[in-house]
Each structure stands twice: as C-alpha cells, then as structure tokens.
Amino acid sequence: MTRMRTRILGLGALLLAASAVTKPALAAAAAPVASTAPPVPKLIVAISVDQFSAALFDQYRSHFTGGLRMMTDHGVVFPNGYQSHAATETCPGHSTILTGRHPSATGIVANSWYDRATKTQAYCMLDPASPVPGRPDAPRGPANLKVPTLGEWMKAANPASRTFAVSGKDRGAITMAGHGADGTFWWDDANGGFTTYIPAGTNEAARLAPIVAYNAALAAKWLKAAPKWVPLDPRCKVDLGARRYGRLTVDDELPPLGWIAPAPGTDFSKDSYFQSWFRASPIYDQVALDLATQLIATQKLGQGGAPDVLAISLSATDYVGHRYGAESAEQCDNLAHLDAMLGVFLGKLEALKIPVLVVLTADHGSIDVAERVAERGFPAVRVNPKTLMTEVGAAVQADLKLDASPLAGDPYEITIVPPEGANAKLIERIGEVTIAELRKRPEVVEVYTRAQALAGLPPKGKPADEMTLLERIAESTDPVRSGDIMAVLRPYTTLGDPQSLGDTVAGHGSVWNYDRRVPILFWWPGAAGFEQPLPVETVDIAPTLAAVVGVKTPMVDGRCLDLDRTGATTCR
C-alpha cells in the first residue's frame, strides 16, 4: 500500500508540473514541424543492387560508413521491402521497380520462358527488331515489356525529359529504362565494354556515341594496368578454409582464389578468364558507376527544362553471391566496396547543387550456400533441376506410354509439350499425371496450375508478408508466357550441383521470403528522413517518384509512399 501511495503521489506531482507549463511553452510544443519532403527533383536516380537481400542489408548495416550509411542515417528507410511475386529472378524483379506493376502485368515472368510457338526457351530481353552491335545472334530490347516505365510517364508529360540506364546486365538496364529511352547501356564482353541496342529507324553511331569515349579510355587504362580486387574491410578476411559445395571444393580467400589479372598489354575483351572473374568482383560495379557519373556530366542530366531519370543496376553482388554465397568473405568485402563506391557517387550528386532524389533497392534476395545454411540449423538441401525434370518427365512418359517426355522448362515453370496431334483429353491427362508425380517428391511442397494462378491474385492492399503461396505465384503469372504447372519447392532448397569454379553455389528464384525481401531506401541532399519497418513493395517505388516529380501515374499495382515525416504528404 505504501508503494502504491508513493506511485499515486508521484503521478499527481507530474500532473501538477504539467499544468504549470507556460502558454508560450505549450505554443512552441504545438508549433507545426517544417516539412521534410524532398524538393521537386531535377534528376531522379534509381539504383538496383542485384541480389541485395534485406538479410544482407540488416547484417552489414552497422558496418556501412559510406553511401549506404548516408542513405540509412539521412534518408527514408523501408527495411522490409518486398519483391512480392514468386519469380524472384533478375528480369522480373527489375521490371517492377520503375513500372509499378507486378510481373503478371509487365509480362516479364522469368529470365526466360518456354515459347510454345517456337518450342524453345525465349530470353526475357530477346527483341529481333533491336540488333546489338557485334552480336548478330543476340538482339536485345524492350519488346517483351508490356507496360511503360517512370521515364516514359515523364516523357509523356514533358518530351524534354530524358531517360538513361546503365547496368552490368542487359536485363537490368532495359527493364528499368523501358521503351524509347535516350540511352540504355550494359557491359558486353564481346564488344570490350558497354554496348546498347539499335532500335529500328535509329543510327548506330548516334546510339553508341555517349559511351564511345568511356569504352576507349577504359581499354587504354586497363592495357597499362589491369584492375585488381584489393580487400577493403579487414573484418572480412576470415580464413574459412576449403569447403565442399555439391561436387565443388571452394577455398574462400581475399582476394578470391583464382583471381589473376591479365598481364599489361593484354586485350581484356578477348580474355574470357578475366571476364569471368571481373563480373564477380567490385570492379564490375565501379565501371557502371563511373559510366553513370560520366553520363550525368556529358548529357547534362538534371540541367534541362524537365526532370530526367538515370537508372543504375549494379550486378556484382549477384555474381559474387552466386559464386561464393551470401555469407562468404568475398561477399562481405564486396559490400564494403559497394558502400564506399556509393559514398563517392552520392557525394558527386550533392556537388551538382541541383535537386536530386535517389532510390535504392534490389531485384530479389537470396539464400546462402545450402551446406552452410544446414550447418547453422536449417534443413537446407540441393536439388538438381535437370534431374528432377528428367525423372518426373520419364515417369509421365511411362505412365501414359508416350514416345518422349512431354515436359519442358524447370520446376518453377513447367510447360506441357504434348505429342504431335495430341487431343485435349491427352493433354489434360499429362497435366494430371505430372501434378501427381510432383506431389510424390519430397522436395515439392505444393503444385499449382496456370489456371489456378490466373485466378489467384491477392486483394489490393494485402501486405506482402501475408500473401499465400498461390497469391505470390499469381503475381508472376502471364496467360501466355507462364508454364502450365508451377511447383513450390520446400524452403531452403538450392537448385544446382556445382562442379567447377564459376558454377552457381548459391541462388534465388523461390517463393520464400529470403528471396522476396529487399531494402528500399530514399535519399536526397539534406534529407531528414525516418524509418518505417512495416512491409512495402518495389511496385510502390514508381508511383512514389511520380508523385514527388508531379507526373500522372497510369494504372499501377503499387501505392505512393509518403516521404515526408511530418503531417504533410508527398503523395499528392
């Protein structure tokens, strides 16, 4: 009772003290906080870090001292962003970032899909009308992208607005730039530097003009001294020793074992060994950021009468993750380099002294190598997708007495390829038997048909972390391009059986949250931001940027995210 009286008396004293606060003090406390919204930008910079999972962001957040620290300490942070769909691959993920649409609407349902007309796998950026210099058999372009991007919305509002994109991968640049971009560039070994596609009716020399000088300068620089991976963060230099991943033995070292730069005077564009290691190194992102910086200067981005868009897709984290795993020493040091490079880049953006708005996210997440995951308490396994498809196909073939397996694709997207002249009843039976065989397999937890997926879209506004498996698959399903049957493999499954250095030891592509969760960060010079841990989606990025820049948003799947931490809003 005595303690209770003391607490009551203490509360009464606090109330009396509160009643004694002067009117000026109350007025000051009630004064509205000045808006913290970004200024209307002259330049929007959208950065996608390939395979930069929310798990990696969380794990290394306290290590960051450069650009990623600037964006987290002085920006708007959504640590629980989602690529909410099931097809967690590079092409589908990038297609959501600046369109505001899920892959079910963008049409980019996978990195490649089975084309029923040609009976071959079709690459997501295959575009016969858009040749690539020096690549007669590999035309690339945005023809398969069914919806417009932010840059296209802005150009429709003001034709003076321009869009440029830079990436290590064609699918990273093209999907973010969209149709009719002013420049879309990606690294191409065969061309010895960055390249582009040549849309019908355009001039090759003019399309290549923005990158010719950069490619020549880089070639000259590397002929004198080839680039090296110099370890940056001593905390990453942990000798893990030789590890067995599938049939491959890997010895994690910094710089990586096998990293051998070409001798001075070597033409790096003809050195396939160097090209392989170069991609899985921080240097791959450095050249992309350097080209992006040069484009800002030479094209005077953000200096015209209308706002511009610069999309940058950084690919090294993906190659490093596939080759060494998310928890490797190599990935640790790669992220230290990424953070440092982004710090320099953001500093250059600040030096422009123009309103700039930057958003950074990822196209998908990832899981570490199965063997290391298993050692740390989770039942991770490896599954050879070719073996799975062969065994299921053979079982269906035997059951229905067919001359060959009637299945194509991979476990995530299985297409029925019926025998010539097969009737509808036989095709239906192939589907039924295939589903039955898949359900027998211990690595398969669920199976859906394309018809189920097309009818399974989640209600608008449903949080990404609460979506069912079918709803995730539905957001990745196109009525023509998607497979007939979609299998869901058990959590912590890695597809692939690596045998030699360079093979994939870790991957992504599943419906599970470790592949879906990505950070989403907004930053601008002078930002006084905040952090919101509730789930948001990458399809929210485009409508958010559109609202800030003041352009009309067409039909989108996402919503505008308010970047002002006061009672005001940027979603107007």
Secondary structure, 3 states (H helix, E strand, C coil): CHHHHHHHHHHHHHHHHHHCCCHHHHHHHHCCCCCCCCCCCCEEEEEEECCCCHHHHHHHHHHCCCHHHHHHHCCEEEEEEECCCCCCCHHHHHHHHCCCCCHHHHCCCCCEEEECCCCEEEECCECCCCCECCECCCCECCCCCCCCCHHHHHHHHCCCCCEEEEECCHHHHHHHHCCCCCEEEEEEHHHCEEECCCCCCCCHHHHHHHHHHHHHHHHHHHHHCCCCCCCCCHHHCCCCCEEEECCEEEECCCCCCCCCCCCCCCCHHHCHHHHHHHHCCHHHHHHHHHHHHHHHHHCCCCCCCCCEEEEEEECHHHHHHHHHCCCCHHHHHHHHHHHHHHHHHHHHHHHCCCCEEEEEECCCCCCCCHHHHHHCCCCCEEECHHHHHHHHHHHHHHHHCCCCCCEEEECCEEEECCCCCCCHHHHHHHHHHHHHHHHHCCCEEEEEEHHHHHCCCCCCCCCHHHCCHHHHHHCCCCCCCCCCEEEEECCCEEECCCCCCCCCCCCCCCCCHHHHEEEEEEECCCCCCCECCCCEEHHHHHHHHHHHHCCCCCCCCCCCCCCCCCCCCCCC
